[in-house]
Amino acid sequence: MPEITWQKSSYSGSGDNNCVELAASDTTLALRESDDPTAVLHTHRPQLTALLRHIKTTTPRR
């Protein structure tokens, strides 16, 4: 099994904790939080795109 390369969100800042990380394969996306790297959420690109679009349109900006 190939090793997963995780990318940290640019919104997470420079620290190692409280980071959202994403890894992509040919068929799925994996998301995790750095403070619990063993808990990984697997999804597909269309579903994640729909979720992010929904969050952006329904969450008030600060």
Backbone as CSV, one residue per row, in Angstrom:
resi,resn,N_x,N_y,N_z,CA_x,CA_y,CA_z,C_x,C_y,C_z
1,MET,0.847,-1.176,0.000,0.000,0.000,0.000,0.891,1.238,0.000
2,PRO,0.620,2.205,-0.905,1.457,3.404,-0.952,1.264,4.291,0.266
3,GLU,2.319,4.986,0.631,2.254,5.891,1.771,1.437,7.124,1.405
4,ILE,0.644,7.599,2.343,-0.196,8.772,2.123,0.614,10.025,2.442
5,THR,0.516,11.027,1.576,1.154,12.314,1.808,0.086,13.300,2.259
6,TRP,0.208,13.762,3.493,-0.773,14.669,4.071,-0.364,16.111,3.801
7,GLN,-1.366,16.965,3.528,-1.140,18.392,3.369,-1.930,19.127,4.439
8,LYS,-1.288,20.078,5.082,-1.928,20.854,6.141,-2.652,22.049,5.535
9,SER,-3.807,22.368,6.069,-4.564,23.530,5.626,-3.779,24.804,5.884
10,SER,-3.851,25.737,4.937,-3.168,27.025,5.115,-3.809,27.841,6.231
11,TYR,-5.045,27.524,6.607,-5.723,28.229,7.694,-5.276,27.731,9.066
12,SER,-4.492,26.676,9.116,-4.090,26.093,10.392,-2.954,26.832,11.066
13,GLY,-2.282,27.697,10.374,-1.182,28.430,10.975,0.107,27.627,10.952
14,SER,1.083,28.082,11.712,2.407,27.460,11.667,2.628,26.395,12.730
15,GLY,1.722,26.266,13.692,1.893,25.274,14.746,1.582,23.862,14.262
16,ASP,1.959,22.887,15.060,1.725,21.493,14.690,0.375,20.975,15.169
17,ASN,-0.264,21.655,16.121,-1.523,21.180,16.683,-2.699,21.919,16.052
18,ASN,-3.878,21.330,16.178,-5.116,21.931,15.680,-5.074,22.193,14.184
19,CYS,-4.546,21.262,13.433,-4.447,21.405,11.984,-5.407,20.439,11.293
20,VAL,-5.997,20.899,10.217,-6.778,20.027,9.355,-5.855,19.603,8.226
21,GLU,-5.792,18.303,7.970,-4.903,17.787,6.934,-5.713,17.001,5.912
22,LEU,-5.256,17.018,4.667,-5.934,16.364,3.565,-4.927,15.535,2.788
23,ALA,-5.354,14.353,2.360,-4.540,13.505,1.498,-5.433,12.991,0.379
24,ALA,-4.879,12.913,-0.818,-5.664,12.474,-1.972,-5.053,11.235,-2.594
25,SER,-5.926,10.332,-3.024,-5.503,9.186,-3.825,-6.226,9.305,-5.163
26,ASP,-6.118,8.301,-5.993,-6.790,8.337,-7.291,-8.304,8.361,-7.152
27,THR,-8.829,7.757,-6.102,-10.281,7.602,-5.992,-10.914,8.284,-4.789
28,THR,-10.159,8.547,-3.729,-10.759,9.114,-2.527,-9.911,10.238,-1.953
29,LEU,-10.531,10.961,-1.034,-9.846,11.978,-0.241,-9.919,11.547,1.213
30,ALA,-8.878,11.840,1.953,-8.849,11.529,3.384,-8.609,12.825,4.142
31,LEU,-9.357,13.015,5.222,-9.216,14.190,6.078,-8.955,13.736,7.498
32,ARG,-8.140,14.499,8.216,-7.881,14.195,9.627,-7.515,15.475,10.357
33,GLU,-7.591,15.410,11.676,-7.132,16.483,12.540,-5.805,16.057,13.123
34,SER,-4.872,16.977,13.232,-3.532,16.611,13.684,-3.494,16.148,15.130
35,ASP,-4.445,16.592,15.949,-4.411,16.156,17.346,-4.935,14.725,17.526
36,ASP,-5.529,14.130,16.491,-5.943,12.724,16.517,-5.745,12.130,15.123
37,PRO,-4.493,11.903,14.712,-4.211,11.468,13.344,-4.703,10.065,13.001
38,THR,-5.152,9.304,13.990,-5.659,7.965,13.686,-7.120,7.986,13.255
39,ALA,-7.825,9.076,13.530,-9.229,9.216,13.127,-9.260,9.899,11.755
40,VAL,-9.494,9.103,10.723,-9.443,9.600,9.349,-10.820,9.449,8.708
41,LEU,-11.271,10.507,8.056,-12.526,10.503,7.330,-12.208,10.338,5.853
42,HIS,-12.822,9.346,5.215,-12.623,9.107,3.783,-13.871,9.537,3.033
43,THR,-13.670,10.233,1.923,-14.787,10.689,1.110,-14.346,10.764,-0.350
44,HIS,-15.266,11.195,-1.201,-14.971,11.367,-2.624,-15.040,12.850,-2.967
45,ARG,-14.362,13.238,-4.018,-14.264,14.657,-4.379,-15.626,15.349,-4.526
46,PRO,-16.594,14.782,-5.239,-17.879,15.492,-5.385,-18.573,15.744,-4.043
47,GLN,-18.503,14.790,-3.127,-19.142,14.963,-1.818,-18.436,16.031,-0.997
48,LEU,-17.114,16.048,-1.011,-16.376,17.067,-0.266,-16.606,18.442,-0.881
49,THR,-16.629,18.525,-2.186,-16.897,19.792,-2.860,-18.269,20.325,-2.471
50,ALA,-19.275,19.455,-2.453,-20.628,19.868,-2.068,-20.665,20.337,-0.617
51,LEU,-19.982,19.638,0.276,-19.940,20.036,1.678,-19.287,21.406,1.842
52,LEU,-18.143,21.615,1.215,-17.444,22.894,1.337,-18.272,24.030,0.733
53,ARG,-18.922,23.773,-0.386,-19.779,24.794,-0.992,-20.914,25.171,-0.047
54,HIS,-21.520,24.161,0.581,-22.605,24.409,1.528,-22.104,25.232,2.728
55,ILE,-20.960,24.864,3.268,-20.403,25.586,4.412,-20.127,27.039,4.041
56,LYS,-19.540,27.258,2.869,-19.219,28.629,2.455,-20.453,29.487,2.243
57,THR,-21.546,28.893,1.805,-22.740,29.691,1.519,-23.646,29.858,2.732
58,THR,-23.473,29.040,3.767,-24.379,29.129,4.919,-23.702,29.627,6.195
59,THR,-22.388,29.724,6.209,-21.680,30.159,7.410,-21.407,31.660,7.324
60,PRO,-21.829,32.412,8.349,-21.556,33.848,8.345,-20.051,34.128,8.402
61,ARG,-19.638,35.120,7.675,-18.211,35.512,7.708,-17.945,36.329,8.945
62,ARG,-16.740,36.183,9.483,-16.334,36.951,10.670,-15.682,38.235,10.285
